[in-house]
Amino acid sequence: MKIKIPPFPNIIVTDSAYKDVESKTIKTTNSDPLSDDLILIAPFKTGKKRLLRARPIEYEKNKYISAFPNPIHLFLSSAIEHYHIAENVRKTNFPKCGKKYGEDLFFLDIEENGTHTCYNNFIKYRCSSIIMLISSIEAFLNHIIPNDFIYKTIRKNKPVEFNKVAIESMKVSFREKLTKVIPQYLKKIDSETDLEIENTSIIDLYSNRKNLIHLKTNAEDDLSVYFKEIDKMIRFDLGEAIENIINFMNKVEPNFIETEEKEN
């Protein structure tokens, strides 16, 4: 599965506005006067026009310009891609690399002070997928809440209010944003029913990512450190988590995530 990565922002431009801006645009093929902070109006073959942001990327004194991608979609796309790479390593590379030692037991060779690339890649890409998935949902939660929204709740038996800055700070936990802030903003969504399955999956994923990021080393010895968290990461149903995150985003903002059609 691949998702479409739209530009951000992606603002519709009317014909009259386009003509007005076009008449005042300075056209150049020289990168010297270009800023690293660009705003573009792009006309498409469909006749539609969009106002876009761009940030040139430089390589060997040349600047390469394109529309800035929405980070939420970019992070999610990276997570999906790395998930599929990890699954392909398990399905395709493991059987090729493993040496049979029993009826259903295979061993991936190691060297002194070295480890096996196939085994490393599986763990590496699964960890990366989990981290990028949470990055995408955290960015989505912050993105969807407008700047003027005030979150009202109860703390220590007293009513309190949080503005957008406070919501994005440590004052409001990830779980609270997911299960309380978003439903309060949307009003039409009941987190206990409409998003129950998605919320449970995302919270489990968040816990998994937190354990991977910190990898706390308070263990009896090196034979037990890390392994509990890594074991949870390996057993975690990552494919289901990806589906639930997409479902969550599309329930909160319909058609926010669109998949690309498979090529024939």
N, C-alpha and C positions, 0 to 999 in steps of 0.2 A: 504494500500500500504506500502510495505517495500522496502528499497533500500539496495543494496549490499555495504558493507563497506570494501574497499580494504586496504591493508597495505600501509604505506608510509615511505620510498620510496618502490618501487616495481620493482627492476632492474633485468633484465634477465641475467643469468649467463651461460656462455658456458661450455661444458663438460671439456675442457682443463683447464679453469680457476678454475672450481670446484675441479678437481683432485689436482691441485697445492695448493689450499688453504686447502683442506682436509688433505693433508699430513703434514701440519704445525699446525693443530688444536690440542689443548690440550683438551682431553675429561675428564670431571669430573662430579661427582654426588654430590659434596659438594658445597654449596653456598658461603662459606667463600671467595674464591678467585674471585668471580664474581664481575664485575663492575656494577654500576647502568646505565652505558651507553654502550650498547652492539650492535654489528653488527653480524647478523646471515646469514648463507647461508642455505636455506631450500629446500630439494628435495621433490617433490610431486609424487603421484602415476602416474600422467600423463607423468612423465619423465622430466618435466620442473623444473628448479631450479631458485630461486629468492634470491637476496641480500636484506635483511630486517634490519630494526632497531628494537631494543627491549629495554624496560625499565622495569626491574623487579619491581613487587609490593610486599611489605613485609607485612605479617600478622603472628603474634605470632612466630617471628623469622624464618619463612619459606618464601622463595621467589618464586613468581609465574611469569613465563615468557611466553610472547606471542609476536606476531608481533604488532608493534605500528600502530594503525589505522589512516587513513587519517582524520585529524580534520574536514575538510570540510564536508565529508560524515557523520562523527560522529555527528556534530552539526545539519546537515540537518535531519538525522535519528531521533535525539532527538526531533526536531521540529515536524516532522510528527507523531511520537509516541504520543507526548503531545496533538497534535491537535485531534487525534482519541480518546484519553482518555476524552478530554473535550466534544467531540461530543457524546460519549457513556454515559457520565454523564447526558447530556441534554436529550438524547433519553431514557435511561434505568432508571437512578436513580431519576430524577425529578418526573416522574409519581409515583414512589414508595414512595418517601419522602413527596410529596405535599399533603396537606389536602384541599379538595374541599370546596370553599367558594362561588361559583357561577357557572354559566353554563360553563364558560371557565377560571375560576380564581381559582388558587391554592396557598396555603401559606405554606412556609417552616418554621417550628417552629424555634424560637430563644429564648435565655435565657438572663437574665440580664447580660450585659457585655460579652455575647457570641453570636456566629453566627452559621449558619447551615453548616455542613460539605459538603453537596452536592453542595450548592451554592458557597461555598469557592473554592471547587475543580474545578468547571467549570471556574471560573475567573482565578484561579491560573495556570491551565494548558494552557489556551488560552494565557495568558501573557507570560508564559514560551516559548510557541511555537513561538510567534512573535519575542521574543528576540533571540532565537536560530536560527531562519530563517535568520535574519539580520547578525548574527555572521557568519553563513555559507557563505552568499554571500559576505560579507566583506573579509573573508579569501580567497574565490575563486578569487576575483578581485586582491588581493595581490599575490596570488599563480601563476596566469596565466601570469603575466607580468614578463619577464626575467630581470635579474640583470643589463644587459647592455643596456636596452631600455631607450631611451631619449624621453620624451613627449614634443612636441613643440606646443606652443599656443601663444595667444596674451593677454597681461595684460596692461591696461592703454595705449592702442594704441602702445605698444612696444612688439616685439617678445621676448619670454622667453622660457627657457628650464628647464625641471625638470628630474632629474635622479630617479632611483628606490627608494632611501631613501626619496627624497622629495615627490614622488608620494604617499608614504605610510604615510606621515606626514599630518598635518593639512593644509598644503599649497594647497593641492588638495582635494576638497570636494568629498564626496561620490557620489553625482550626477554627478560631472565632470568625475570621474573615470568610472562610469557606462556608460555615454552617449558620452564621448569624448576620454578618454584615451584608452579604450578597442577597439573601432572601429579604432582608429589611429594605434594601434599596429597590428591589424589583417588586416587592409586595405580592405579586401574583404567584410566586413560587414558594411552596411550603417545603423547607429543607427536610422535614421529617418524612415526607412522602415522595415528592417529585424527584428529589436528588439523593435519596437515602442510599441507594446502591453505589452511585458515583462517589458520594462523600466518604463512605466507608473504604472504598478502594483507594481513593486519593490520600486519605489519612494514613492508611497502611503504607502506601508508597512514600509519603513524607517521612514516616518513621524510619523506613528502610534507608532513604537518602541521608537522613540525619546521622544514622549509625555509620554509614559509609564515609561521610565527610569527616567525622570526628575520630573514628577508629580508636577509641580510648584504650589505653594499654594497661589498665589496672587488672592484671591477671597473675595467677600463681607463677607462671613461667612462660617462656616463649612458645611452648607447645600448645598453649591454649589461647594466647592473645590473638586477636583479629578473627579467629575462626568462626565464632558464633555469628558475627555480623555478615561475614562472607557466605556462610551457609544459608542465612536468610535471603541474601541477595540471589544466590543460585536457585533456590527453591521458589522464589517469588514469581507469580504469574504476571509477567511483564506485558505479554500480549493483551491480556484482559485489562490491565491498568491503562494501556494506551487507548483502547476502545472507550473506557469509562471517562477518560479525560476529554476525548473528542465529544462524547455525548454530553458531558457537563457543559463544555463551552457552547455547544450548539443549543442546549436547553436555555442557557442564560442569554445568549445572543444568537438567534436563529441564523443558520447558514454561515456562521463565522468561520468554520473549518469546512473546506471543500476538498474532495479527493480528485486526483487526476485520473482520467480514463486510461486504462491499460492500452499500450500500443499493440497492434496486431503483429 
